[in-house]
Amino acid sequence: MTEGSGARRYPYNREPYGRAPIPTARGVIVVDGKVLRTERGPVVEFWRDAGALGILDVFIPGAWVERIRRDESAWRHLYDEHGTDW
């Protein structure tokens, strides 16, 4: 994130959920995850634990991300099961 750019980091375990198409070497996949940061620009840091594949942590255009409620997400963060719904 660019210092002084108006970047916002959501509080730990209170990050909103989102759905986004992520380009990969095998094509585009649609992924549910958490939006960790936003930056005027618009750029977001999109995060999710992908199990055996490891952690997916990407910076993507904010326009790619559709904000969704926790109960709409196909994936939920382990420590967020009892968190606040956005």
DSSP file (Angstrom, degrees, kcal/mol; ACC not computed):
  #  RESIDUE AA STRUCTURE BP1 BP2  ACC     N-H-->O    O-->H-N    N-H-->O    O-->H-N    TCO  KAPPA ALPHA  PHI   PSI    X-CA   Y-CA   Z-CA
    1    1 A M              0   0    0      0, 0.0     2,-0.5     0, 0.0    38,-0.0   0.000 360.0 360.0 360.0 147.2    0.0    0.0    0.0
    2    2 A T    >   -     0   0    0      1,-0.1     3,-1.8     3,-0.1     5,-0.4  -0.688 360.0-117.7 -85.4 122.9    1.2    3.5   -0.8
    3    3 A E  T 3  S+     0   0    0     -2,-0.5    -1,-0.1     1,-0.3     0, 0.0  -0.337  97.4  12.5 -59.6 134.3    2.0    5.5    2.3
    4    4 A G  T 3  S+     0   0    0      3,-0.1    -1,-0.3     1,-0.1    -2,-0.0   0.610  93.5 115.5  77.2  12.6   -0.2    8.6    2.6
    5    5 A S  S <  S-     0   0    0     -3,-1.8    35,-0.6     0, 0.0    -2,-0.1   0.391  94.2 -97.9 -96.7   4.7   -2.6    7.4   -0.1
    6    6 A G        +     0   0    0      1,-0.2    -3,-0.1    -4,-0.1    32,-0.1   0.711  61.8 173.4  86.5  20.5   -5.6    7.0    2.1
    7    7 A A        -     0   0    0     -5,-0.4     2,-0.4    32,-0.2    32,-0.3  -0.328  14.7-157.8 -63.2 144.0   -5.1    3.3    2.6
    8    8 A R  E     -A   38   0A   0     30,-3.3    30,-2.3    -2,-0.0     2,-0.5  -0.992   7.8-163.1-127.9 128.5   -7.5    1.7    5.0
    9    9 A R  E     -A   37   0A   0     -2,-0.4    28,-0.2    28,-0.2    27,-0.1  -0.944  22.3-130.4-107.6 129.4   -6.9   -1.6    6.9
   10   10 A Y        -     0   0    0     26,-2.3     5,-0.2    -2,-0.5     3,-0.1  -0.451  36.8 -89.0 -74.4 150.7  -10.0   -3.1    8.4
   11   11 A P    >   -     0   0    0      0, 0.0     3,-2.3     0, 0.0     4,-0.1  -0.283  57.1 -85.5 -59.9 144.6   -9.8   -4.2   12.1
   12   12 A Y  T 3  S+     0   0    0      1,-0.3    24,-0.0     2,-0.2    -3,-0.0  -0.239 113.9   6.6 -53.9 133.1   -8.5   -7.8   12.6
   13   13 A N  T 3  S+     0   0    0     -3,-0.1    71,-0.3     1,-0.1    -1,-0.3   0.580 117.2  81.6  65.0  13.9  -11.3  -10.4   12.4
   14   14 A R    <   +     0   0    0     -3,-2.3    -2,-0.2    69,-0.1    -1,-0.1   0.120  57.8 132.3-127.4  17.7  -13.7   -7.7   11.3
   15   15 A E        -     0   0    0     -5,-0.2    21,-0.1    -4,-0.1    71,-0.1  -0.462  59.6-113.6 -72.0 141.3  -12.8   -7.5    7.6
   16   16 A P        -     0   0    0      0, 0.0    19,-3.0     0, 0.0     2,-0.2  -0.396  28.2-117.0 -72.5 153.4  -15.7   -7.6    5.1
   17   17 A Y  E     +BC  34  68A   0     51,-0.6    51,-1.7    17,-0.2     2,-0.3  -0.584  35.9 178.8 -86.0 152.9  -16.2  -10.6    2.9
   18   18 A G  E     -BC  33  67A   0     15,-2.6    15,-2.5    49,-0.3     2,-0.4  -0.963  24.5-137.8-148.5 165.1  -16.0  -10.2   -0.9
   19   19 A R  E     +BC  32  66A   0     47,-2.3    47,-2.9    -2,-0.3    13,-0.2  -0.996  31.3 166.9-127.2 132.4  -16.2  -12.2   -4.1
   20   20 A A  E     -B   31   0A   0     11,-2.6    11,-3.0    -2,-0.4     2,-0.5  -0.999  38.8-118.2-148.3 145.7  -13.8  -11.6   -6.9
   21   21 A P  E     -B   30   0A   0      0, 0.0     9,-0.3     0, 0.0     7,-0.0  -0.744  33.1-161.6 -80.3 128.1  -12.6  -13.2  -10.2
   22   22 A I  E     -B   29   0A   0      7,-3.7     7,-2.3    -2,-0.5     2,-0.3  -0.953  12.5-134.8-115.4 119.5   -8.8  -13.9   -9.8
   23   23 A P  E     +B   28   0A   0      0, 0.0     2,-0.3     0, 0.0     5,-0.2  -0.550  32.7 171.5 -72.4 134.0   -6.8  -14.5  -13.0
   24   24 A T  E >   -B   27   0A   0      3,-1.7     3,-1.6    -2,-0.3     0, 0.0  -0.812  51.1 -96.9-131.3 173.9   -4.4  -17.5  -12.7
   25   25 A A  T 3  S+     0   0    0      1,-0.3     3,-0.1    -2,-0.3    -1,-0.0   0.740 126.5  50.1 -63.4 -22.1   -2.2  -19.4  -15.2
   26   26 A R  T 3  S-     0   0    0      1,-0.4    -1,-0.3     3,-0.0     2,-0.2   0.309 126.6 -85.8 -98.8   7.4   -5.1  -21.9  -15.6
   27   27 A G  E <   -B   24   0A   0     -3,-1.6    -3,-1.7     2,-0.1     2,-0.4  -0.692  66.5 -36.0 117.9-173.0   -7.7  -19.2  -16.3
   28   28 A V  E     -B   23   0A   0     -5,-0.2     2,-0.4    -2,-0.2    -3,-0.0  -0.723  52.5-171.0 -91.3 132.6  -10.0  -17.0  -14.1
   29   29 A I  E     -B   22   0A   0     -7,-2.3    -7,-3.7    -2,-0.4     2,-0.5  -0.945  21.3-130.0-119.8 146.1  -11.4  -18.4  -10.9
   30   30 A V  E     -B   21   0A   0     -2,-0.4     2,-0.4    -9,-0.3   -11,-0.0  -0.850  32.8-173.9 -96.3 126.2  -14.1  -16.8   -8.8
   31   31 A V  E     -B   20   0A   0    -11,-3.0   -11,-2.6    -2,-0.5     2,-0.4  -0.950  21.4-146.0-127.2 137.5  -13.0  -16.7   -5.1
   32   32 A D  E     +B   19   0A   0     -2,-0.4     2,-0.2   -13,-0.2   -13,-0.2  -0.854  43.9 126.8 -95.9 138.6  -14.7  -15.7   -1.9
   33   33 A G  E     -B   18   0A   0    -15,-2.5   -15,-2.6    -2,-0.4     2,-0.4  -0.844  54.6 -68.9-164.0-161.5  -12.4  -14.2    0.7
   34   34 A K  E     -BD  17  47A   0     13,-3.0    13,-2.8   -17,-0.2     2,-0.8  -0.878  30.5-131.6-113.9 144.7  -11.9  -11.2    2.9
   35   35 A V  E     + D   0  46A   0    -19,-3.0    11,-0.2    -2,-0.4   -25,-0.2  -0.846  27.8 175.9 -93.0 109.2  -11.0   -7.6    2.0
   36   36 A L  E     +     0   0A   0      9,-2.5   -26,-2.3    -2,-0.8     2,-0.3   0.881  61.7   6.9 -82.2 -40.3   -8.1   -6.7    4.2
   37   37 A R  E     -AD   9  45A   0      8,-0.9     8,-1.9   -28,-0.2     2,-0.3  -0.970  55.1-160.6-142.7 152.8   -7.3   -3.3    2.9
   38   38 A T  E     -AD   8  44A   0    -30,-2.3   -30,-3.3    -2,-0.3     2,-0.4  -0.963  10.2-166.4-128.7 153.5   -8.6   -0.7    0.5
   39   39 A E  E  >  - D   0  43A   0      4,-1.9     4,-1.7    -2,-0.3   -32,-0.2  -1.000  34.5-102.4-139.4 138.1   -6.7    2.2   -1.1
   40   40 A R  T  4 S+     0   0    0    -35,-0.6   -33,-0.1    -2,-0.4    -2,-0.0  -0.389 107.9  60.5 -52.2 124.1   -7.9    5.2   -2.9
   41   41 A G  T  4 S-     0   0    0     -2,-0.1    -1,-0.2     2,-0.0    -3,-0.0   0.292 125.0 -92.5 162.0 -35.4   -7.2    4.2   -6.4
   42   42 A P  T  4 S+     0   0    0      0, 0.0    20,-1.8     0, 0.0     2,-0.4   0.628  79.1 138.9 -93.9 129.1   -9.1    1.7   -6.2
   43   43 A V  E  <  -DE  39  61A   0     -4,-1.7    -4,-1.9    18,-0.3     2,-0.4  -0.981  25.8-167.4-129.2 141.9   -7.0   -1.2   -5.1
   44   44 A V  E     -DE  38  60A   0     16,-2.8    16,-2.4    -2,-0.4     2,-0.7  -0.967  21.5-132.8-128.2 149.9   -7.9   -3.9   -2.5
   45   45 A E  E     -DE  37  59A   0     -8,-1.9    -9,-2.5    -2,-0.4    -8,-0.9  -0.911  28.2-163.5 -96.4 119.8   -5.9   -6.6   -0.8
   46   46 A F  E     -DE  35  58A   0     12,-3.2    12,-2.4    -2,-0.7     2,-0.3  -0.911  10.1-175.8-111.3 128.4   -8.0   -9.7   -1.0
   47   47 A W  E     +DE  34  57A   0    -13,-2.8   -13,-3.0    -2,-0.5     2,-0.3  -0.926  13.6 153.6-131.0 146.0   -7.1  -12.6    1.3
   48   48 A R  E     - E   0  56A   0      8,-2.0     8,-3.2    -2,-0.3     2,-0.6  -0.907  41.5-118.5-165.8 145.5   -8.2  -16.2    1.9
   49   49 A D  E     - E   0  55A   0     -2,-0.3     6,-0.2     6,-0.2     3,-0.1  -0.783  24.7-168.2 -82.4 119.2   -6.7  -19.4    3.3
   50   50 A A    >   -     0   0    0      4,-3.1     3,-1.8    -2,-0.6     5,-0.1   0.001  26.6-135.2-102.0  27.7   -6.9  -21.9    0.4
   51   51 A G  G >  S+     0   0    0      1,-0.3     3,-2.1     2,-0.2    -1,-0.3  -0.342  83.8   9.3  61.8-125.4   -6.1  -25.0    2.4
   52   52 A A  G 3  S+     0   0    0      1,-0.3    -1,-0.3    -2,-0.1     3,-0.1   0.718 128.2  61.2 -62.1 -21.3   -3.6  -27.3    0.8
   53   53 A L  G <  S-     0   0    0     -3,-1.8    -1,-0.3     1,-0.3     2,-0.2   0.582 106.5-132.2 -81.6  -9.2   -2.8  -24.6   -1.8
   54   54 A G    <   -     0   0    0     -3,-2.1    -4,-3.1     2,-0.1     2,-0.4  -0.589  47.3 -20.6  95.3-157.6   -1.7  -22.2    0.9
   55   55 A I  E     -E   49   0A   0     -6,-0.2     2,-0.7    -2,-0.2    -6,-0.2  -0.770  49.5-150.1 -95.8 131.6   -2.7  -18.5    1.4
   56   56 A L  E     +E   48   0A   0     -8,-3.2    -8,-2.0    -2,-0.4     2,-0.4  -0.912  27.0 163.9 -97.5 117.2   -4.1  -16.5   -1.4
   57   57 A D  E     +E   47   0A   0     -2,-0.7     2,-0.3   -10,-0.2   -10,-0.2  -0.885  11.4 158.5-139.0 102.4   -3.1  -12.9   -0.8
   58   58 A V  E     -E   46   0A   0    -12,-2.4   -12,-3.2    -2,-0.4     2,-0.6  -0.911  39.2-135.2-130.4 151.8   -3.5  -10.6   -3.9
   59   59 A F  E     +E   45   0A   0     -2,-0.3   -14,-0.2   -14,-0.2    -2,-0.0  -0.942  40.5 164.1-102.6 121.3   -3.8   -6.9   -4.7
   60   60 A I  E     -E   44   0A   0    -16,-2.4   -16,-2.8    -2,-0.6     2,-0.1  -0.891  45.4 -78.0-135.3 162.1   -6.6   -6.5   -7.3
   61   61 A P  E >   -E   43   0A   0      0, 0.0     3,-1.9     0, 0.0     4,-0.4  -0.394  37.4-131.5 -61.2 135.6   -8.7   -3.6   -8.7
   62   62 A G  G >  S+     0   0    0    -20,-1.8     3,-1.5     1,-0.3   -19,-0.1   0.799 103.8  68.7 -58.3 -30.0  -11.5   -2.8   -6.3
   63   63 A A  G 3  S+     0   0    0    -21,-0.4    -1,-0.3     1,-0.3   -20,-0.1   0.710  92.2  61.1 -64.5 -19.1  -14.0   -2.9   -9.2
   64   64 A W  G <  S+     0   0    0     -3,-1.9     2,-0.5   -44,-0.1    -1,-0.3   0.703  90.0  85.8 -77.4 -19.5  -13.4   -6.6   -9.4
   65   65 A V    <   -     0   0    0     -3,-1.5     2,-0.6    -4,-0.4   -45,-0.2  -0.722  58.4-163.7 -96.8 126.5  -14.7   -7.2   -5.8
   66   66 A E  E     -C   19   0A   0    -47,-2.9   -47,-2.3    -2,-0.5     2,-0.3  -0.926  25.0-128.7-101.2 122.2  -18.3   -7.6   -5.0
   67   67 A R  E     +C   18   0A   0     -2,-0.6     2,-0.3   -49,-0.2   -49,-0.3  -0.553  34.8 179.6 -72.7 132.5  -19.0   -7.2   -1.3
   68   68 A I  E     -C   17   0A   0    -51,-1.7   -51,-0.6    -2,-0.3    18,-0.2  -0.894  29.9-103.0-130.5 160.1  -21.0  -10.1    0.1
   69   69 A R    >>  -     0   0    0     -2,-0.3     3,-1.7     1,-0.1     4,-0.8  -0.481  35.5-112.2 -78.3 155.2  -22.3  -11.0    3.6
   70   70 A R  G >4 S+     0   0    0      1,-0.3     3,-1.1     2,-0.2    -1,-0.1   0.881 118.3  55.1 -54.4 -41.8  -20.5  -13.7    5.6
   71   71 A D  G 34 S+     0   0    0      1,-0.2    -1,-0.3     3,-0.0     5,-0.0   0.628 104.6  55.1 -72.2 -10.7  -23.4  -16.1    5.2
   72   72 A E  G <4 S+     0   0    0     -3,-1.7    -1,-0.2     3,-0.0     2,-0.2   0.609  86.7 102.9 -89.6 -15.2  -23.2  -15.7    1.4
   73   73 A S    <<  -     0   0    0     -3,-1.1   -54,-0.1    -4,-0.8    -3,-0.0  -0.484  63.4-150.9 -76.4 134.6  -19.5  -16.7    1.3
   74   74 A A  S    S+     0   0    0     -2,-0.2     2,-0.4     1,-0.1    -1,-0.1   0.663  90.1  46.0 -72.6 -16.3  -18.5  -20.2    0.2
   75   75 A W        -     0   0    0     -5,-0.1     2,-0.4   -42,-0.1    -1,-0.1  -0.978  69.7-169.0-127.8 140.0  -15.5  -19.8    2.5
   76   76 A R        -     0   0    0     -2,-0.4     2,-0.1   -59,-0.0     5,-0.1  -0.995  29.9-111.2-130.3 138.0  -15.4  -18.5    6.0
   77   77 A H    >   -     0   0    0     -2,-0.4     3,-2.0     1,-0.1     4,-0.2  -0.438  27.2-127.4 -65.2 134.4  -12.3  -17.6    8.0
   78   78 A L  G >  S+     0   0    0      1,-0.3     3,-0.8     2,-0.2    -1,-0.1   0.854 107.9  43.9 -52.0 -42.5  -11.8  -20.1   10.9
   79   79 A Y  G 3  S+     0   0    0      1,-0.2    -1,-0.3     2,-0.1     3,-0.2   0.342 105.7  64.1 -89.5   7.6  -11.6  -17.4   13.5
   80   80 A D  G X   +     0   0    0     -3,-2.0     3,-1.8     1,-0.1    -1,-0.2   0.262  62.8 109.7-112.7  10.4  -14.6  -15.4   12.2
   81   81 A E  T <  S+     0   0    0     -3,-0.8    -1,-0.1     1,-0.3    -2,-0.1   0.803  91.7  32.0 -58.3 -29.8  -17.3  -17.9   12.7
   82   82 A H  T 3  S+     0   0    0     -3,-0.2    -1,-0.3     2,-0.0    -2,-0.1   0.091  98.4 119.0-114.9  22.1  -18.8  -15.8   15.5
   83   83 A G  S <  S-     0   0    0     -3,-1.8     2,-0.3     1,-0.1   -69,-0.1  -0.065  73.7 -75.1 -79.9-176.4  -17.9  -12.4   14.1
   84   84 A T        -     0   0    0    -71,-0.3     2,-0.3     1,-0.1    -1,-0.1  -0.627  44.9-123.7 -82.2 135.6  -20.1   -9.5   13.1
   85   85 A D              0   0    0     -2,-0.3   -16,-0.1     1,-0.1    -1,-0.1  -0.595 360.0 360.0 -78.3 139.9  -21.9   -9.9    9.8
   86   86 A W              0   0    0     -2,-0.3    -1,-0.1   -18,-0.2   -17,-0.1   0.383 360.0 360.0 -98.8 360.0  -21.2   -7.0    7.3
